[in-house]
């Protein structure tokens, strides 16, 4: 009987190890943004329809997840929370990936008239993560973030 228990234990170990490798492997090529050494795996919104939809109608957002909005140029931006069901930190980034503005702990909007939250300065990228993340990380305006695996983004252009 002990032999069977050892085989079962071994099989469980192999299955858990394989599952962990699959989960890790899935993230290897996934786009990410790093703020204050915290990595967020992001969905990319780089088309007008994707940017308009954003995180609308989502009930939850994983702690290490977010959405990165890509625009072709830096310009004043304003986001709103209509049909967004979870509170968010909206982080505006310039072409050099510096935080130039934000709206922290931005509440969902369940009415027809929702306020907009302007960037204050020209922004080329916008990151949305769960509300409270920037405060938790101690992030500040002017901090620089990092991107990885973001389609069409060339980090060497920053240097």
ABEGO torsion letter per residue (X at the ends): XAAAAAAAAAAAAAAAAAAAAAAAAAAAABBBBBBGGBBBBBBBBABAAAAAAEABGBABBBAABBBBBBBABBBBBBBBABGBABBBBBBBBBAAGBBABBBBGBBBBABABBBBBBAGBBBABBBBBBBGAAAAAGBBBGBBBBBBGBBGBBAAAAX
